Amino acid sequence: MIGPVHLSWSSLFNADPQDMDWQIWINIRLPRILLAVIIGIALSVSGTVMQGLFRNPLADPGLLGISSGAGLAVAIALVIPLGLPAFLSLWVPVIAAFMGSFLVTFLIFQLSNLTKGNLSSLLLIGIAINALGGSAVGILSWISNDQQLRQLSLWGMGSLGQTQWSLIIITLCLIIPTVILIQCHAKQLNLLQLGEEDAHYLGINVHKTQKQLLILSAILVGTAVSVSGIIGFLGLVIPNAMRLIFGNNHKILLPSSALSGAILLLVADTLARTMVQPAEMPVGLLTSLLGGPWFFWLILKEQWKRRL
């Protein structure tokens, strides 16, 4: 197994508590592999849902400002002293990000009730939240000390270093049922591609379906961001790549995106751990390096289509 310490797969199945290789497998490597798979699934599936709902290949999980809300909550928790015991301080960023993401989700849906669930209005609300959240994080970064600024920077670049089994089990219990529920909405997502009016005539309760899918997507994004920080572009690149291969049928697109997202993040995390040994590169940097050129290509492709 690739890493700073070379481990054989056979040592995982020895189940010998006295074996150091087995301890590394159980306490470090295996939890990290599972976390990469879970987060990869969550971000890629939420990206697929967002692109399907907005019928826009440039949509991604951060579109509604949920990631910005989580980032702001983490910045507040790190910069403002809370006086917590040491064993609790390790969980502060996770809890803060989770609470921030769901507070923003609640705010979005309260505001969406005023606009009768209009997706264009939700998009504008998300842009405003992203702008406000980014500004607030900038102010907190400016007043933070060197250690706090480093913590903020590392969290913002994404990491899969949270390898506690308790955290992974909670993450699994939130993400897996949510992904299954989204897969059950694959038919509705397909019909929404025809437009809201046609979907309504085909028997879909459009606003209810949109709201359910947005809530499920928010759960995925909020959970993923709270555990791993902000890992960019995964929810943008994977759905588009799978759409090029399998087309727009969400019954196939959702599971293929989940599988590809899990594999890509696992590969990216392996590279992040091994490229600059003994140090470790934030995995969000690698996904951004992959996603940035892809995003640029998508913009050029959309502009070319409009000219034709």
C-alpha positions, -999 to +999 in steps of 0.1 A: +000+000+000+014+034-011+024+058+017+053+070+039+054+035+054+050+006+029+023-018+041+013-051+025-024-059+021-018-092+039-010-073+071-045-059+072-060-094+075-036-107+102-058-091+129-029-090+153-032-061+178+006-064+185+015-059+149+024-023+141+015-026+104-020-038+114-023-009+138-014+016+111-039-001+087-068+000+112-062+034+128-048+055+099-049+039+064-083+022+063-103+051+079-087+075+054-095+053+024-131+050+036-133+088+042-120+095+007-146+072-008-174+087+012-165+123+005-159+116-031-194+101-034-210+129-015-194+157-036-199+141-070-235+131-064-244+166-050-228+181-081-248+159-103-280+169-086-272+206-088-264+204-125-296+185-131-318+209-111-303+240-127-299+224-161-264+240-162-231+221-166-213+249-147-233+243-114-214+228-085-221+219-048-209+253-036-235+271-057-260+279-029-234+292-005-234+262+018-196+258+017-192+295+024-215+292+055-194+263+068-162+282+061-175+312+080-185+291+110-151+274+111-134+308+109-154+321+138-147+290+159-109+292+152-104+329+156-127+337+185-114+320+217-140+296+232-119+283+261-128+246+255-108+216+268-082+202+245-101+170+237-131+191+225-110+216+206-102+189+180-139+186+171-146+223+170-140+228+132-161+198+124-190+208+146-188+245+135-187+236+098-217+212+102-237+238+121-228+266+097-237+246+066-271+237+080-278+272+093-272+285+057-294+258+043-322+268+067-317+305+057-318+296+020-351+278+023-367+305+045-358+330+018-369+307-010-404+306+005-406+343-002-397+337-038-420+306-041-391+283-046-379+299-078-345+284-088-332+316-103-339+334-070-321+306-051-291+310-073-289+347-066-294+341-029-264+316-031-242+341-049-250+367-022-243+342+006-210+333-011-200+369-013-209+378+023-193+346+037-161+352+017-159+388+030-165+378+066-138+350+064-114+376+049-120+400+079-115+371+104-083+361+086-071+396+088-075+398+126-063+363+133-028+354+145-003+333+126-014+300+140-051+307+134-044+319+099-025+287+091-054+266+105-079+285+084-058+282+053-053+244+057-090+239+063-099+259+032-076+238+011-093+205+021-079+175+039-088+139+047-068+138+079-098+133+102-094+095+106-114+089+138-137+060+134-165+077+153-165+106+128-164+082+099-193+062+112-214+094+116-204+105+081-214+071+067-248+072+084-256+106+070-242+102+034-252+067+024-290+070+031-290+104+015-274+091-017-299+062-018-328+087-015-313+108-043-311+077-065-348+071-059-354+106-074-335+097-106-367+095-127-379+129-115-345+144-123-347+131-158-382+146-163-370+180-149-345+181-178-375+187-201-383+220-182-405+227-153-437+231-173-433+198-192-423+180-160-455+193-143-477+181-172-460+146-168-472+144-132-442+158-112-448+181-083-420+204-095-414+226-065-417+198-040-393+177-059-368+206-063-370+213-026-364+177-016-334+173-039-319+206-027-323+195+009-307+161+002-279+178-017-274+203+012-270+173+036-243+158+014-224+191+010-227+201+046-216+167+059-186+165+034-174+201+041-177+197+079-154+166+078-129+174+050-129+211+045-135+226+011-125+203-017-131+222-049-141+212-084-149+175-077-186+181-079-181+200-112-157+178-131-171+143-123-208+148-134-197+165-166-172+137-174-198+110-167-224+129-188-200+128-218-197+090-214-232+079-203-255+107-214-282+125-193-300+095-178-297+101-141-305+064-133-270+057-147-254+092-142-258+092-104-242+059-096-214+064-122-207+098-108-206+084-072-181+056-082-159+080-103-159+106-075-148+080-050-120+068-072-108+102-082-106+115-046-089+083-034-063+087-061-059+125-054-055+118-017-029+091-023-009+115-045-013+143-019+002+120+008+031+107-013+042+136-036+060+157-010+069+131+016+073+134+046+050+164+043+015+162+030-002+183+004-038+194+009-059+173-013-081+202-023-051+217-041-048+187-064-085+186-072-084+223-080-054+217-103-075+190-121-108+210-120-095+244-130-085+236-166-118+216-170-139+245-158-121+268-182-127+243-210-164+241-201-168+279-203-151+280-237-174+251-249-205+269-237-194+301-255-187+282-287-222+266-286-238+300-283-219+313-313-232+284-334 
